[in-house]
């Protein structure tokens, strides 16, 4: 039995109670040991946190003006659904993959964040919209003559992690972790319990319990 009855409740609980280290620990215990995105992909600000279902996007490099500028970018944006996270990979990062107008479009569709294996731009305009964005950093160079979206809702890889549409994307100040859709209920339930246990262990240690005794008692450290 879980502590939520819908995706919306589950994502709210994740943002409120979980943090990426505890989720990563559970995934490791279950044998999913390659679920974190590269550490260079960071939140725009330390307080940003996101949880939602992946809507994967595949990008490629292009070189100069194209018959269809941006490729299938507008199609990808226009079919975003509530509580989804736009997550893009591909190309060599020659430009910004995210900006002000993409943020406005995604927000209007009910999406809850964006993760790009590239750069973002329009930083002040993105921040003022209160929309969590994770990227490799800020860089203003435009994408129109440098990259295109060639597909979406397709498998992608970012660093060591494979991502499929429908997987759970969870991000905070410590990074971004991918929870496979097939095991997400078990992983999140276990992570909630581990987070509760860690609070108990911290209290015990702060009250004088040794690290050795705490680990022997609770199995967590």
Secondary structure, 3 states (H helix, E strand, C coil): CCCCCCHHHHHHHHHHHCCHHHHHHHHHHCCCCCCECCCCCEECCCCCCEEEEEEEEEEEECCCCCCCCCECHHHHHHCCCCCEEEEEEECCCCCEEECHHHHHHHHHCCCCEEEECCEECCHHHHHCCCCCEEECCECCCCCCCCEEEEEECCCEEECCEEECCCCEEEEECCEEEEECHHHHHHHHHHHHHHHHHHHHHHHHHHCCCCHHHHHHHHCCC
